[in-house]
Amino acid sequence: MSSVLTNGSLAIVVDGMKFPNPFVIGSGPPSTNATVIGKAFAAGWGGVVAKTTSLSDLPVVNVQPRYGKLNSPSGDTIGFQNIELISDRPFEDWETDFRKVKEAWPDRILIGSVMEKFEKARWQEITERSLAAGCDALELNFSCPHGHPETGMGAAMGQNPAMVEEVTRWVVEAAGGRPVWAKMTPNITDIRIPARAAKKGGASGVAAINTILSTIGINLKTLRPTPTVDGHSTFGGYSYRSVKPIALRMVGEIAMDQPGFSISGIGGVTSAVDAIEFILMGANTVQSCTGPMLQGFDMVTELGEGLAAFLEQHSFGNLQAAVGQSLPYFTTHHHLVELLAEKKRAKEVELANRDTEWGKKDFVAEAGALVSSKD
Ligand SMILES: Cc1cc2nc3c(=O)[nH]c(=O)nc-3n(C[C@H](O)[C@H](O)[C@H](O)COP(=O)(O)O)c2cc1C
């Protein structure tokens, strides 16, 4: 494990939680039980968001195959689709796992992820039990785009700001001051609206983004969409490299709209460059899920060393100093046009200042460029 991951040089405090580094495993297969979570921490990840859990009586039946890849013409995987549901394990097993993990890794951040029906008692029960079992914080899954939305959960809630606000309030009430992040769905026109609702409901921050509803391909021989389950498929969640530009935009939109609200940036992080981009867009932690699935947990070494080198190169005294540094460079398209026009005017003035340049263009315009007040 690289020493930069734990020696304090990449540490950051987010919503009162001390992350040894900002790299967090996103909810999914790389956080699906205590064994894999332990492997992530051993590799050096600063935090883990557990695979989404629910109370044990919620039916969860997975299918297979449930993944699909999109490769570029050169053969690199650039996109990934899944139709996987939340954890199918009984919640009691999760309580045992949370206790085990927290005991073994007290200096790392363990975040439980929860999804439930629109019932206050259920959300509050799972909140209290997750925190009592050792989770440092909770992430609310308002964003899984397939399967559970058919029964009003996941993205179906995340697309309804009133529900986001209300459920967040229930959870915050039961969380006794522990941090609560609302995980946003990108399958919405304006992500700032559910993010505002989460803040109004008392969330400490948001995680953005979950997967983008998609279909990864169609078999041209059989005409069947993939992944094909007994001849059929369903739209699923798109992730990995190719979603990063969309995720960066959405993180930036939230960061500009809600300064000071914590953001865990997610979507297509495969390298230090990707992670740094999320930080510059306002994320104070960065999650990756498909990255470790396809590249292994050790990818965090490159993330840590790349980020440490970047902070040094730009003389940022600490990680917090880099958060959101690229946001001031975003503006409207209208303003870009104005900036160019202003640059052109400045150039004309500069040229007109040199006698040798006079007469090369419109003489009257050249003279006009030197007039201090315009009629
Ligand atoms: C196979 C798979 C399963 C996932 N399961 C969950 C889940 O249970 N809960 C959740 O909030 N997000 C889940 N996600 C979404 C990821 O946490 C993440 O938001 C998304 O994949 C984008 O990040 P990435 O490009 O780093 O994978 C899953 C993603 C994948 C690929």
PDBQT file of the ligand as one rigid body, heavy atoms in Angstrom, charges set to zero:
ROOT
HETATM    1  C1  LIG A 401     -22.647  -3.796 -10.788  1.00  0.00    +0.000 C 
HETATM    2  C2  LIG A 401     -23.011  -2.527 -10.094  1.00  0.00    +0.000 A 
HETATM    3  C3  LIG A 401     -23.828  -2.555  -8.967  1.00  0.00    +0.000 A 
HETATM    4  C4  LIG A 401     -24.165  -1.371  -8.321  1.00  0.00    +0.000 A 
HETATM    5  N1  LIG A 401     -24.941  -1.417  -7.196  1.00  0.00    +0.000 NA
HETATM    6  C5  LIG A 401     -25.234  -0.262  -6.532  1.00  0.00    +0.000 A 
HETATM    7  C6  LIG A 401     -25.954  -0.309  -5.310  1.00  0.00    +0.000 A 
HETATM    8  O1  LIG A 401     -26.326  -1.368  -4.791  1.00  0.00    +0.000 OA
HETATM    9  N2  LIG A 401     -26.249   0.873  -4.715  1.00  0.00    +0.000 N 
HETATM   10  C7  LIG A 401     -25.854   2.088  -5.225  1.00  0.00    +0.000 A 
HETATM   11  O2  LIG A 401     -26.124   3.131  -4.634  1.00  0.00    +0.000 OA
HETATM   12  N3  LIG A 401     -25.140   2.127  -6.380  1.00  0.00    +0.000 NA
HETATM   13  C8  LIG A 401     -24.842   0.984  -7.027  1.00  0.00    +0.000 A 
HETATM   14  N4  LIG A 401     -24.087   1.053  -8.174  1.00  0.00    +0.000 N 
HETATM   15  C9  LIG A 401     -23.709   2.375  -8.722  1.00  0.00    +0.000 C 
HETATM   16  C10 LIG A 401     -22.290   2.798  -8.332  1.00  0.00    +0.000 C 
HETATM   17  O3  LIG A 401     -22.136   2.915  -6.941  1.00  0.00    +0.000 OA
HETATM   18  C11 LIG A 401     -21.907   4.135  -9.008  1.00  0.00    +0.000 C 
HETATM   19  O4  LIG A 401     -22.771   5.156  -8.553  1.00  0.00    +0.000 OA
HETATM   20  C12 LIG A 401     -21.975   4.088 -10.530  1.00  0.00    +0.000 C 
HETATM   21  O5  LIG A 401     -21.615   2.809 -11.025  1.00  0.00    +0.000 OA
HETATM   22  C13 LIG A 401     -21.077   5.126 -11.197  1.00  0.00    +0.000 C 
HETATM   23  O6  LIG A 401     -19.737   5.017 -10.763  1.00  0.00    +0.000 OA
HETATM   24  P1  LIG A 401     -18.594   4.144 -11.499  1.00  0.00    +0.000 P 
HETATM   25  O7  LIG A 401     -18.498   4.620 -12.912  1.00  0.00    +0.000 OA
HETATM   26  O8  LIG A 401     -17.379   4.415 -10.677  1.00  0.00    +0.000 OA
HETATM   27  O9  LIG A 401     -19.036   2.727 -11.398  1.00  0.00    +0.000 OA
HETATM   28  C14 LIG A 401     -23.713  -0.123  -8.830  1.00  0.00    +0.000 A 
HETATM   29  C15 LIG A 401     -22.897  -0.116  -9.955  1.00  0.00    +0.000 A 
HETATM   30  C16 LIG A 401     -22.534  -1.293 -10.576  1.00  0.00    +0.000 A 
HETATM   31  C17 LIG A 401     -21.643  -1.214 -11.779  1.00  0.00    +0.000 C 
ENDROOT
TORSDOF 0
